[in-house]
Amino acid sequence: MKKVLILGAGRSASSLIQYLLKAAELYNYEITVADSSVELVQLKTQGHKCSRPIALDIADTKRTREEIERTDIVISMLPAFLHPQIAKVCVELKKSMVTASYVSPEMKELDAEARKAGIILMNEAGLDPGIDHASAMKVIDHVHAEGGKLLSFKSYCGGLVAPESNDNPWGYKFTWAPRNVILAGQGTAKYIENGKYAYLPYHKLFTRTEKINVEGHGDFEAYANRDSLSYRSIYSIENIPTMIRGTLRMPYYCEAWNVFVQLGMTDDTYHVEGSEKMNWKEFTDSFLPQSSGDIKKRLAAYVGIPADGKIMGMLEWLGIFNEIPIKLKGVSPAQILQALLEEKWKLKDGDIDMIVMQHQFEYEINNKKKSIHSSLVVKGDDAIHTAMAKTVGLPIGILTKLILNGQINLKGVCIPIVKEIYTPLLKELESLGIKFIEKES
């Protein structure tokens, strides 16, 4: 019997657990799901005969090591900063590992040791990063195999609310870690466009957006991710003139979010004094120059938006001008904003979310220029089995199964960019309804 250990049973683990429990019946796996909340684990495993739900505090290093030692492969759904800690134990005990997070410098350093141990540390195995890598490399390898030369590659992805559940002016609800949404884009975005390098600081990031159309689903707007340049070497397209990766949101979202950036409400570096005594209007006012008069007009003048326009309406809908107490002590502006948004952007019972991804390729072949648009749209089933949970969890589950069954034999630190990985991955994802539609012109 092959044994799988899943560390963490949070938002993105629902579809992963469901997938592996089904696979367990076919391949005789035992699926141990570990979380600090055994009630949560029991809810996710539903007493399945192949499941072993346990309570586990990851800070208990002795017990964690014992659980890793008794398994064949570890899936870490923990916060990203904990992955290297788990990976080191996996290397020592010669156990393979799968995670959805980016390859960190600490993880990269384990490559040689993992190869020596004869194991694979599969990273970036979720949605973005993950499915984006696999689907992009399929097209890139095809273009290169045909003798084509890539001129431009743009890749966009967003976790959104489905149109039928979109009942707020932001067109957004949380389907993954709220904190990551609040802090998104901080740092400098780096990309190359028409052979010219671009460096976009955080305070300008949401002012430079691009309109993206997905056929049958309308227009979205995209802003650049932090570092698009590093992916040139990862995708073996070092000399490409245009390379941009971006995040998708609904129209007007970026313009409205930029107000928070300009005010400083997304800052997570200090605590707001006396926040527990403030209401939302006072909190908002604390970021404005001292003056009398209507707070909405003062804010509008300060950030340069119409006082009676759509963006102000979006801000009002959130309640940042209300006199409702905040009741939070010793927290940063970003944490205060997060508390408000977690209430306003919560998926309701019956709501479904939507994942949208689009790759745009331009290439030259036989002195002719061509383009390919490869688009993916996935909707959730409900507020538990969300599109986000499916597109993050299913590729992790599929890759875990492929490793366990000996269909992937690579060693060391890997991501899904080679045919041995992406071909079976994309094939099974397609059978599960996660399918890219390619349009060539």
N, C-alpha and C positions, 0 to 999 in steps of 0.2 A: 504493500500500500504506500503510495506517494503522499507526502504530507506538505500542506501549504500553511504558512503562517501569515495572516493579514494583521498588520499593526495599525489600528485606527479604524473606527466604524462611522466616521462623520458623513457630511453631506455628499461627498463624491463616491462613497463606498457602496451605496445601495445596489447599483446595477452590477458592480464588480462582484459582490458577494453572491448575488442571484445567479450570475453567469457561472461562477466557479462551482456553486452547489449543483447546478445542472450537469456541468462537466464531471463532477465528482461521481455522479451516478454511472456515467459511461466508462470512466477510466479508473475507478476505485481510488479516489483521493479522499484524504481527511482534511477538512478545511477548519483550521483553528482561527477564530476571529477574536482579537484581543483589543480591549479598550478600557479606559479607566472606569467607564460605566458599563457594568455587565447587563443592566437593563436595556441599554441601547443595543448591545450586541445581540441579546435575545430577541429584540424587536426585529433586527435585520436578518437573523438566521431562522426565525419562526420554527424552532424545534426540529429543523431538518436532520434526517438520520446521518448525513455525512458531515454535520457541523459539530464543532467543539467550541462553544462560546466560553470565554474566560474574561475575568477582570484582571487587568495588568497595568501597573504604574510603571511607565517607561523609566522613571528615575530609580526604580529597583533594578539595578544593573545585574545583580546575581540571578534574579528570576528571569529577567529578559534574556540573558545569555542561555539559561537552561531551556527556554522555549525555542530559541533559535537553534540550539544544538539538537533538539528532537525533530526538527523539520527538514525538508529537502530544499525548499525555496521560500524566501521571505518577500512579502510585498509591504513596502512602507508607505502608508497613507498619513504619516505623521507630518508635522510642520517641516519645511525644507531644511532648516538648520540642524535637525536631528538625523538626517539621512547619513552623513559621513560617520557619525557615531555608530549607527546600526551596521553600516557597510564594513567598518573595521572589524566588528565581531564576526560578520559573515565571512570575511576573508580568512580570519584566524581559524574558523570552524569549517571552512571550505563549503559554504552554502551560497548558492546564487541568490540574487536580489533584484527586484523590479520596483521602480518608482516613477512617478509622473514628473518629478521636478527637474529643473535644469542641472546640467553637470557643473558642480561647483569646483573651485580650485582644489579643495580638500578631497573631493571625490576623484578628480583627475589623477591626483597623486597615488591613488590606490590601483591604477591600471596594471602596472608591472606585477604587483603582488597578487592581484586577482588572476592574472594570466598564469602565474606560477602555481597558484592554488587550483587552477583548472576550473574556475567559475566565471560566470558572466554577471556583471553589474549593469543591468539594463536601466538606463535613465531616459528621461524625456519621452515616456511611453504613454502619455495621456492624449489630450486634445491639442493644446497649444502650449507647450511643445508636445509633439507626438504624431497625431494624425496629419498635422501640417507637414512635418518632415517626410513622412511616407508618401503622401499624395504628391508633394512637390517633386521628390526625387524620381517618382515614376515618370513624370512628364519630362524632367530634365534629362534623365537617362535615355528616354525615347528620342528627344531632339538630338542629342549627341550621337546616338546610334545611327540616325538618319543622315548624319553629316552636317547638321545645322549648327549655327552659332547664336547663342543667346545674347540678346541686346538689352533686355529688360525683364526683371522679375519683381513683381509686387505681390505681397501676400497679406491678406487681411482676415481677422477673425474677431467675433464678438459673441458673448453670451448675453442674450436679450430676453425680453418677455414676448411671447407669441402675440400676434395682432388681436386674436380673440380674447386675450386676457389683459390687453393693454388699456388700463383704465386711469392712467395718470399722465400728466403732460410731459413727463421726462421719458416715457417709453422705456422704463427700466425698472427691474426688480432684482433683488439679490438671489443668485443661484450658486454662489461660491463665496469664499472668505470675504466678508464685508471690509475688513481692514485693508486687504489688498486693493480693493476698488478705491477706497479713500486715498491711499498713498500712490495710486497708479501714476506712472509717468515721471515721478520725481527723479531728478538727475538730468542728464543731457541726452536727447535723442540724436543718434548718428546714422546717417544714410548717405547714399550717393545717387545722384540724379543727373542723367545726361553727361556723365563724366565729371561732375562737379560735386565735391564733398559738401555736406550740409550738417551743421551742428545747431540743434535747436534747444535752447535752455528751457527749463520747466515753466518759467513764467510766460513763455511765448508758445508753449506746446499746443494749447487748445485754441490758439488763434489761427493756426495754419492747418486746415483740414482739407480733405479731398472727398468729393462725392463719388460713391460707389453704387452701381446699379446691379442688382441680382435679378435676373429675368424671372418674372412671376411673383417677385417679392418686393419690388420697389427700390427706393433709394435709401442709402445709409450714408453716414459720414465717418471718415477714418482719420485718426491721428497717429503719428509715428510712434512705434515702440522705442525702447531705450537704445538698443544697439543692433542695427541691421547689418552693419559692416562685417561682423564676425562670421556671418552665415555664408559669405562668399567662399571662404575656404572649406567650411563644413559641406557645402553643396558642390564643391569643385568648380566654381564659376568665378575664380579670383579676378578675372579681367572684365567682368560684366560692367557696362556703363551705368546701369540703373539697378539699384537693389534697395527695396523699401519693404519693411514689415510694419503692419499697423493694426490698431484696435478699432473695431467697428462699434458705433453707437447710432441711435436714431437721430434724425435731423434736429438741430437746435440744442441737443444735449451738451455738446462741447462748449458752445457759446455760454450756456448757463453755468456749466461747471467752472468755466474760467473765472466767473465772479468769485467763487470760493477761493480759487488760487490767488487772484489779485488781492483779496481781502486778507489772506493768510490763515483761513480756517482749516486748511489741510496740513498745517504745520504740526508735526508730532515731536518737536524737539524741546518743548517746555510745558510746564503746567500752568493753567490759568488760575490766578489767585482769586479766591472767593467765589469760584464757579458754583459752589453749592447754594449760594445765596442769590444767584442770578436767574432771570428768566431769559427766554430766547431773544426777546427784543433787546434787552440789556447786553447780552452776549454779542449780538450783531453790532450794536452801537459801539461796543468797545474797540472795534476795528476801524471806525470812522473818525475823521478829524472832529475835534470838539466843536459843536455848533448847536444852535437851536433850530427848530423847524421840523418838518415831516421827515421821518427817518427813511422812508422809501425814496423820496426826492433827493435826499442827501446821498444815499447809497448810489442811486442812479447816476448822479453827477460825478461821484468819486470814481466809479468804474467805467463810466462812459456808455451807459445803456439808456434807452427811453424809459421814463418813469411809468408809462402806461402801456408798455409793449409786452410781447410774448414772454421774453426772458424774465421780466419782473413778475409776470403771472406765475411762472414756474417756481420762482423763489417764494412767492406768497403761498403757493399751494403746500410747500414744505413746512411752513409755519415758523420761519425764522424771524418774523415780526410779532409773533404772539407773546403774550405776557404769562405764559405757562412756565412754572419753575423747572430748571434743569435738573437739580438735585444730584449732581455729580461732583465729587470732591477729588482734588489731586489728579486731575486728568488734563491731557493736552487738548488744543483746539480740534485736532483731528479726531480724537476720541469722543468729544462732545458732538461733533458733526456726525460721526458714525452712529451714535446712539439715536439721533433723530432719524437718520436715514434707514436704520434697521426697522424702525417702526413704520415709516412711510413707504418703504420699498420692499415690504415683506410679501412673499407669495401667499395668496389666500387659498383656502380650500377650493379646489376646482380650477385654480390657475395652472397654466402650463407655460413653460419657457421655450426658448428657441435658440439654437446655435446657428450662426451664419459664418461660413468661411468661403473666401474666394482667392484663387491664385490667378494672376494675370501674367502671361508670358508673351514676349515679343522676340522673334528670332528670324534669322536670315538663312535661307537654304536655296542653292542654285540661283543666286542673285535675285531671289524674291523674298519679300518680307511677309511673314505670317504672324498670326497671334492665336493664342489659346486662352480661353477663360474657363477655369475649372472651379465649379461652385458646389458647395454643400450646404443644405438646409436640413436641420434635424429638429423635431419638436418633441417635448417631453410627454410622458404619459399622465403624470400628475405631479403634485408638489414634492413627492418622495423620489420617484423614478423620473427625474428631470432629464432634459436633453443634455445638460451639463454632466449629470451623473453617468448617463449612458456613454457620452463621447469621451469622458475621462476614464471611466471604469472599464468599459468593454475592451479597449485596446490593451489595457494592463492585464486583464483576464486572459485574453487571447494569447498575448506574448508569454504569459506565465505557463499556459498550457503547451505552447509550442516548445518552450525550453524543457519542461518536464518530460514531454514525449519524444525529445531528441530531434525535433525538426529544426531547431536552431542550435548550432554547435559552436558559435563564436565564443571567445573568452575575453576577459578584461572589461574595461568600461566601454559600453556601447550605447548608441542611440539608433532609432529605426530609419537609417538612411541607405542601407544596402539591400539588394534584391532578395537575399536569403531571408531578410526580416520583413521588408515591406510587401512583397508579393503575397505570401499567405495571409498577412495581416489585413491588407486591403480587400482580399478576396472574401475573408470571413466577415469583415465589417459590412461589406456589400450585402451578404446574405442576411445580415441582421438589420438592414434598412438604412445603413450609413453609407450612402453612395454619392460619389461626385458626378456631376453632369458636366461634360466637356463640350465646349463650343469653339470650333476652329474657324478662322477666317483669314 
